[in-house]
Amino acid sequence: MGKPTGFKEFNRELPGKQPVQERLKHYNEFVQPYSDEKLNQQAARCMNCGVPFCHHGCPLGNVIPEFNDAVYKQDWKEAYDILSSTNNFPEFTGRICPAPCETACVLGINQPAVAIEEIEKHIIEIAFEKGFVKPRKPNLRSGKKVAVIGSGPAGLATAAQLNYAGHMVTVFERDDAPGGLLRYGIPDFKLEKWVVDRRIKVMEEEGIVFKCMANVGVNVNINDLLREFNAIVLAGGSTVPRDLGIPGRELNGVHFAMDFLKQNNKRVAGLTPALSIPMTIGREEGIESNMLDKEVTATGKNVVVIGGGDTGSDCVGTSNRQGAISVTQFELLPKPPEDRNHTMPWPTFPMVLKTTSSHEEGADRHWAVATKEFIGDENGNLKELKIVTLEWNVDDGKPAGFAEVTGSERNIPCELALLAMGFLHPQKEGLLQQLEIDLDEKGNVKASDKNYQTNLPKIFTAGDMRRGQSLVVWAISEGRECARKVDEFLLNTASILESKDSSLRFQIV
């Protein structure tokens, strides 16, 4: 490494942020960049550890010590080349990834880990600034056509890799602009949409075609795609949310978190928030999303977010910016420990207490709480929640069942309840039912890790639609690996290239 003693000389430092009262006035990103000196110091902390477990922690297998070394040497072209060799979209992961690489950092055994995620974001932003990011057009076209259904991170990664391999790729997106979860699921204060647009522009210049407002199985006939394309990749994500079927669920004021977030992202983009496709359309059980005909905001309301994950955190930050009277977040599970314990040894990803920037902005957080009833007024509007405290049994440090604490039931004021309890599986009605695609026991599209191929030979799948709700970095990894298998399938079905010169085609790494 460029500075073998750097981890002894410099402490972990994250970039500064705008003060809370300032950033609550807007929806822009508020994390400030490192100074040149700080970036150099943080890269210098990457130690010559011998066996870099960060590779193992990263689903993409990013070559982290090498790009840290290049950053330390201020060789930005080399840093970008190393990073982009394994990661199609470091501008996304550098902003919204929970950084499993950092939890596997060897330095993290007894010191704060290297700030890998922030270094990654700085590399790609410097690369764009210096003009290193250019459209990569394949030298030869294969003559094969691939349809990618869904333009979230898995679909985008699949499209990018297949295009590099020389195939003609068309991406079908049911909403009005590409990006999927990146565009309408993640708030702008975490990922501004010009970042997504910038990448889409590069991909279009590389030859990828995007068709929006194209809902395959609804206003686009899947049989037309089966006839026109040599392979199809299903990358529609896991969009059916977990519901809370308790009394009062039908009241006005009880909504799925992702619909609330999408409406706000539409609003920030200057678009009509209602009368658009809700993120949770197509539920097979429970109550349909009711976001098609009304606007929902947290302004002037007591907001309760039910669910303690990242989506719930995004609801907290959005509600505070909209001017909620109060924001409360409930989690069913007990409060996690602040540090690793024997149930989560290094280098595994630890389930420890996470305090996000949205929590810093103001939220009353409670663990081991269950919601028992939504209580409404005479007009059918939500006014209160009935909740109860839970007592958890713990087996070897892990939650193993609970009981309600006697006498702990109480009502709390609430005019807006947001359900952020995760997602079950992809939407089944429409496309999947029309194709008669096999599903696994969890309701996800069935395809093995070996070839990403469904029960229909020319149809593949990747991302959350295959593996279930997961991380953006896993979606990108899935897309890359799926693209490899689609490429092999297309090459095996016809003799596409006579030449054995591998330099004629971009290799899928």
C-alpha positions in Angstrom: 0.0 0.0 0.0 1.0 3.6 -0.6 1.3 4.3 3.1 1.7 1.1 5.2 1.5 3.0 8.5 -1.6 5.1 7.5 -4.0 3.2 9.7 -1.8 4.0 12.7 -1.6 7.7 11.9 -5.2 8.6 10.9 -8.5 8.0 12.5 -11.7 7.2 10.5 -13.5 10.4 9.6 -16.7 10.7 7.6 -17.5 13.9 5.6 -19.4 16.6 7.2 -23.1 17.2 6.8 -25.3 20.2 6.6 -26.8 21.1 10.0 -30.2 19.5 10.6 -32.2 22.7 10.5 -30.7 23.6 7.1 -31.1 20.3 5.4 -34.7 19.9 6.6 -35.6 22.8 4.3 -34.8 20.9 1.1 -34.6 17.5 -0.5 -31.1 17.7 -1.9 -28.2 15.6 -0.8 -26.5 17.2 2.2 -23.3 15.1 2.8 -20.3 17.3 2.0 -17.3 16.0 0.1 -13.9 15.3 1.6 -11.1 17.8 1.2 -8.3 16.5 -0.9 -6.2 16.1 2.3 -8.9 14.1 4.1 -9.6 11.9 1.1 -5.9 11.1 0.9 -5.8 10.3 4.6 -8.8 8.1 4.6 -7.4 6.1 1.6 -4.1 5.8 3.5 -5.9 3.9 6.3 -6.3 0.9 4.0 -3.7 -1.5 5.5 -1.5 -4.1 3.8 -3.6 -6.8 5.5 -2.5 -9.8 3.4 -6.0 -11.3 3.0 -8.5 -8.5 2.3 -11.8 -9.7 3.6 -13.5 -6.6 2.2 -13.6 -8.5 -1.1 -15.6 -11.2 0.6 -18.0 -8.7 2.2 -18.7 -6.9 -1.1 -21.3 -8.8 -3.2 -19.6 -7.3 -6.3 -16.2 -8.4 -5.2 -14.8 -4.8 -5.6 -11.0 -4.7 -5.7 -10.9 -2.4 -2.7 -7.3 -2.2 -1.5 -6.1 -1.5 -5.0 -8.4 1.4 -5.7 -7.6 2.8 -2.2 -4.0 2.7 -3.1 -4.7 4.5 -6.4 -6.6 7.2 -4.5 -3.7 7.7 -2.1 -1.4 8.2 -5.0 -4.0 10.5 -6.7 -4.0 8.3 -9.8 -7.7 8.9 -10.5 -7.8 7.1 -13.9 -6.4 4.0 -12.3 -8.8 4.2 -9.4 -11.7 4.6 -11.7 -10.6 1.7 -14.0 -10.3 -0.6 -11.0 -13.6 0.4 -9.5 -15.6 0.2 -12.7 -14.1 -3.2 -13.6 -16.5 -4.8 -11.0 -19.1 -2.1 -10.3 -21.3 -0.6 -13.1 -22.8 2.0 -10.9 -20.5 3.2 -8.0 -22.3 6.5 -7.9 -25.4 4.6 -6.6 -23.6 2.2 -4.2 -21.4 5.0 -3.0 -24.5 6.8 -1.7 -27.0 4.1 -0.6 -25.1 0.9 0.1 -25.0 -0.2 3.8 -21.3 -1.1 3.1 -21.0 -4.8 4.0 -17.4 -4.4 2.7 -16.7 -2.2 5.7 -18.1 -4.7 8.2 -15.6 -7.2 6.7 -12.6 -4.8 6.8 -9.7 -6.4 8.6 -8.9 -3.1 10.3 -12.4 -3.2 11.7 -11.4 -6.1 14.0 -10.1 -3.6 16.6 -10.4 -0.1 15.0 -13.0 1.7 13.0 -13.1 0.3 9.4 -11.8 2.1 6.4 -14.4 4.5 4.9 -14.7 2.5 1.7 -18.1 3.7 0.7 -17.2 7.3 0.8 -13.9 6.7 -1.0 -15.9 4.9 -3.7 -18.3 7.8 -4.2 -15.4 10.2 -4.5 -13.7 8.1 -7.1 -16.7 8.0 -9.4 -17.5 11.7 -9.0 -13.9 12.7 -9.7 -14.0 10.4 -12.7 -17.1 12.1 -14.1 -15.6 15.5 -13.4 -12.3 14.6 -15.2 -14.1 13.0 -18.2 -13.0 9.4 -17.6 -16.6 8.1 -17.7 -17.3 7.7 -21.4 -19.8 5.5 -23.4 -18.3 2.1 -23.9 -19.6 0.9 -27.3 -18.9 -2.7 -28.3 -16.7 -3.2 -31.3 -19.1 -5.8 -32.9 -22.8 -6.4 -32.6 -23.9 -10.0 -32.3 -27.2 -9.6 -34.1 -29.0 -10.9 -31.0 -31.7 -8.9 -29.2 -32.5 -9.0 -25.5 -35.4 -7.4 -23.6 -34.9 -6.4 -20.0 -38.1 -5.9 -18.1 -37.5 -3.5 -15.3 -35.0 -0.6 -15.0 -34.0 -0.8 -11.4 -30.4 -1.6 -10.4 -30.6 -5.3 -11.5 -32.2 -4.4 -14.8 -29.7 -1.6 -15.5 -26.7 -3.8 -14.7 -28.0 -6.6 -16.9 -28.6 -4.2 -19.7 -25.2 -2.6 -19.4 -23.3 -5.9 -19.4 -25.2 -7.5 -22.3 -24.7 -4.3 -24.3 -20.9 -4.5 -23.7 -21.1 -8.1 -25.0 -22.4 -6.8 -28.3 -26.1 -7.7 -28.0 -28.9 -5.2 -28.8 -30.7 -4.4 -25.5 -34.1 -2.8 -24.9 -35.2 -2.0 -21.4 -38.9 -1.8 -20.7 -40.1 0.3 -17.7 -43.7 0.7 -16.6 -43.2 4.1 -15.1 -42.5 7.4 -16.8 -38.7 7.4 -16.4 -36.0 4.7 -15.9 -34.5 3.9 -12.6 -37.1 1.9 -10.7 -36.3 1.9 -7.0 -33.4 4.3 -7.6 -35.8 6.9 -9.0 -39.0 6.6 -7.1 -38.2 4.5 -4.0 -35.1 6.3 -2.6 -35.5 9.9 -1.4 -33.6 12.7 -3.2 -31.8 13.6 0.0 -30.0 10.3 -0.3 -29.8 10.0 -4.1 -30.6 13.1 -6.2 -32.2 12.1 -9.5 -29.7 13.9 -11.7 -27.3 11.1 -10.7 -29.6 8.5 -12.2 -30.3 10.6 -15.3 -26.5 11.1 -15.8 -26.0 7.3 -15.9 -29.0 6.7 -18.1 -27.7 9.2 -20.6 -24.4 7.3 -20.8 -26.2 4.0 -21.3 -28.3 5.5 -24.1 -25.1 6.7 -25.8 -23.8 3.2 -25.5 -26.8 2.0 -27.6 -29.3 0.8 -25.0 -32.9 1.6 -25.8 -35.3 2.6 -22.9 -39.0 2.3 -23.4 -41.0 3.9 -20.6 -44.7 3.7 -19.8 -44.3 0.2 -21.1 -46.0 -2.2 -18.6 -45.3 -5.6 -20.0 -48.3 -7.8 -19.5 -50.6 -4.8 -19.4 -50.1 -2.4 -22.3 -47.2 -4.4 -23.9 -48.0 -7.9 -25.1 -45.5 -10.4 -23.8 -46.1 -12.5 -26.9 -44.7 -9.7 -29.0 -41.5 -9.7 -27.0 -41.2 -13.5 -27.2 -41.4 -13.2 -30.9 -39.1 -10.3 -31.3 -36.3 -11.0 -28.8 -33.8 -13.8 -28.5 -33.8 -13.6 -24.7 -35.8 -11.9 -22.0 -34.7 -10.9 -18.5 -37.2 -10.4 -15.8 -35.9 -7.7 -13.3 -39.1 -6.2 -12.0 -38.1 -6.3 -8.3 -40.0 -7.4 -5.2 -43.0 -5.1 -5.1 -45.7 -6.7 -3.0 -45.4 -5.3 0.5 -46.0 -7.0 3.8 -49.3 -5.8 5.1 -50.7 -5.4 8.6 -54.1 -7.0 8.8 -55.5 -5.6 12.0 -58.8 -3.8 12.7 -59.0 -0.4 11.1 -56.6 -1.2 8.2 -59.1 0.4 5.7 -59.1 3.8 7.4 -57.9 6.9 5.5 -54.4 7.6 6.7 -53.0 4.1 6.6 -50.6 3.7 3.7 -47.7 1.6 2.4 -44.4 3.4 2.9 -43.2 3.0 -0.7 -46.3 4.6 -2.1 -45.8 7.6 0.3 -42.1 7.8 -0.8 -42.9 7.6 -4.5 -45.5 10.3 -4.3 -42.9 12.6 -2.6 -40.3 11.8 -5.2 -42.8 12.7 -8.0 -43.6 15.9 -6.2 -39.9 16.8 -5.8 -39.4 16.1 -9.5 -42.2 18.6 -10.4 -44.6 15.8 -11.4 -48.2 15.1 -10.4 -47.7 12.8 -7.4 -51.1 11.1 -7.5 -52.7 9.4 -10.5 -49.5 7.5 -11.1 -48.5 3.8 -10.8 -48.1 3.1 -7.1 -44.9 1.2 -6.1 -47.2 -1.5 -4.5 -49.7 -2.1 -7.3 -50.9 -5.6 -7.8 -51.4 -7.0 -4.4 -52.6 -10.6 -4.3 -53.9 -10.5 -0.7 -55.0 -7.8 1.7 -55.9 -4.3 0.8 -54.9 -2.8 -2.6 -52.8 0.4 -2.7 -55.2 3.4 -2.6 -52.6 5.9 -3.8 -54.1 6.2 -7.3 -56.6 8.9 -6.5 -55.3 11.0 -3.6 -52.2 12.8 -2.3 -50.8 11.8 1.0 -48.5 14.1 3.0 -47.3 14.2 6.6 -47.8 18.0 6.9 -49.3 18.9 10.3 -49.8 15.2 11.3 -48.6 12.8 14.0 -46.8 10.2 11.9 -46.1 6.7 12.9 -43.7 4.6 10.8 -44.2 0.9 11.4 -41.0 -0.9 10.6 -37.4 -0.2 11.6 -35.5 -0.7 8.4 -34.1 1.7 5.8 -37.5 2.2 4.1 -38.9 3.3 7.5 -35.9 5.6 8.0 -36.6 7.2 4.6 -40.2 7.8 5.7 -38.9 9.5 8.9 -36.7 11.9 6.9 -39.4 12.6 4.4 -42.0 13.2 7.1 -39.8 15.7 8.9 -39.2 17.6 5.6 -42.9 17.7 5.0 -43.6 19.3 8.4 -45.0 16.5 10.5 -46.0 17.5 14.1 -44.2 14.4 15.4 -42.6 11.3 13.9 -42.5 8.0 15.7 -40.9 4.8 14.5 -41.8 1.3 15.8 -39.9 -1.9 15.4 -41.4 -5.3 16.4 -38.0 -6.8 17.3 -36.1 -5.9 20.5 -33.5 -3.1 20.3 -30.3 -4.5 18.8 -26.9 -4.1 20.5 -24.6 -1.2 19.7 -21.6 -3.5 19.0 -21.0 -7.0 17.8 -21.6 -9.9 20.1 -20.9 -13.6 19.9 -23.8 -14.2 17.6 -22.3 -11.9 14.9 -18.6 -12.4 14.8 -16.3 -10.6 12.3 -16.4 -10.6 9.3 -20.2 -11.3 9.1 -22.6 -8.5 8.6 -23.6 -7.4 12.1 -27.2 -6.7 13.1 -26.3 -3.8 15.4 -28.1 -0.6 16.2 -28.2 1.7 13.2 -28.8 5.4 13.5 -29.3 7.0 10.1 -29.1 10.7 9.1 -32.9 10.7 9.1 -33.0 9.6 12.8 -30.5 12.4 13.6 -33.1 14.8 12.2 -35.7 13.8 14.8 -37.7 10.6 15.5 -39.1 9.0 18.6 -37.8 5.4 18.2 -39.3 2.4 20.0 -38.4 -1.3 19.9 -40.5 -4.4 20.9 -43.8 -2.7 20.1 -46.7 -4.2 18.2 -49.6 -2.3 16.7 -53.0 -3.9 17.5 -55.6 -1.6 16.0 -56.0 1.5 13.8 -58.7 3.7 15.3 -60.6 6.2 13.3 -63.0 9.1 13.7 -66.6 9.3 12.6 -65.5 10.3 9.0 -63.3 7.2 8.5 -60.0 9.0 9.1 -57.2 7.6 11.2 -56.8 9.3 14.6 -55.1 6.9 16.9 -53.1 3.6 17.2 -53.6 1.0 19.8 -50.2 -0.4 20.6 -48.7 -2.9 23.1 -45.2 -3.5 24.5 -43.6 -6.9 23.8 -41.3 -9.0 26.0 -39.0 -11.1 23.9 -37.5 -14.5 24.7 -33.8 -14.6 23.7 -32.1 -17.9 22.6 -28.3 -17.7 22.3 -28.5 -13.9 21.9 -31.2 -14.0 19.2 -34.9 -13.2 19.5 -36.9 -16.4 19.8 -40.6 -15.5 20.4 -42.4 -12.9 22.4 -45.4 -12.2 24.7 -47.4 -9.1 25.2 -46.6 -7.2 28.5 -49.7 -7.2 30.6 -51.2 -3.8 31.1 -49.0 -2.1 28.4 -51.7 -1.5 25.9 -52.3 2.2 25.2 -53.5 4.5 22.5 -51.3 7.2 20.8 -52.3 10.0 18.4 -51.7 9.2 14.8 -53.2 10.7 11.6 -50.7 9.0 9.2 -49.4 5.5 9.6 -46.8 4.2 7.1 -46.3 0.5 6.8 -42.6 -0.1 6.2 -42.4 -3.8 7.0 -40.6 -5.1 3.9 -41.7 -6.9 0.8 -42.9 -10.4 0.2 -42.3 -11.2 -3.5 -42.8 -9.8 -7.0 -46.2 -9.0 -8.4 -47.7 -12.2 -9.8 -50.8 -11.1 -11.7 -50.1 -9.9 -15.2 -46.7 -10.8 -16.6 -45.8 -13.7 -14.4 -49.2 -15.4 -14.6 -49.3 -14.9 -18.4 -45.9 -16.5 -18.8 -46.8 -19.3 -16.3 -43.4 -18.8 -14.7 -42.5 -21.2 -11.9 -42.2 -19.6 -8.5 -40.3 -20.8 -5.4 -41.7 -21.4 -2.0 -41.5 -17.7 -1.1 -43.3 -16.5 -4.2 -40.1 -15.3 -6.0 -39.4 -16.3 -9.6 -37.6 -19.6 -9.5 -34.2 -19.7 -11.0 -30.9 -21.2 -9.8 -27.7 -19.4 -8.9 -26.1 -21.5 -11.6 -27.8 -20.1 -14.7 -30.5 -17.6 -13.7 -32.8 -19.3 -16.1 -36.5 -19.8 -15.4 -38.6 -22.8 -16.5 -38.9 -21.1 -19.9 -35.5 -21.5 -21.7 -35.2 -18.0 -23.2 -36.4 -16.2 -20.1 -34.0 -15.3 -17.3 -34.4 -13.4 -14.0 -32.3 -11.3 -11.7 -32.4 -9.1 -8.6 -35.1 -9.0 -6.0 -37.5 -10.7 -8.3 -35.3 -13.8 -8.0 -33.6 -13.6 -4.6 -36.3 -11.6 -2.7 -35.9 -8.2 -1.1 -32.3 -7.3 -0.8 -29.7 -4.6 -1.3 -29.0 -2.4 -4.3 -25.4 -3.8 -4.4 -26.8 -7.4 -4.6 -29.2 -6.3 -7.4 -26.2 -5.0 -9.4 -24.3 -8.2 -8.7 -27.3 -10.3 -9.8 -27.7 -8.3 -13.0 -24.0 -8.8 -13.9 -24.1 -12.6 -13.2 -27.4 -13.0 -15.1 -26.0 -11.1 -18.1 -23.1 -13.6 -18.2 -25.5 -16.5 -18.3 -27.7 -14.8 -21.0 -24.6 -14.2 -23.0 -23.6 -17.8 -22.8 -27.1 -18.9 -23.8 -27.1 -16.7 -26.8 -23.6 -17.8 -27.9 -24.6 -21.5 -27.5 -27.8 -21.1 -29.5 -26.0 -19.8 -32.6 -22.5 -19.2 -33.9 -22.4 -15.4 -33.3 -18.7 -14.7 -33.7 -16.3 -16.7 -35.8 -13.2 -15.0 -34.5 -11.5 -16.4 -31.4 -10.0 -13.0 -30.7 -11.5 -12.1 -27.3 -10.6 -8.5 -27.8 -13.4 -8.1 -30.4 -16.0 -8.3 -27.6 -16.1 -6.6 -24.2 -15.6 -9.3 -21.6 -18.2 -9.6 -18.9 -16.1 -9.5 -15.7 
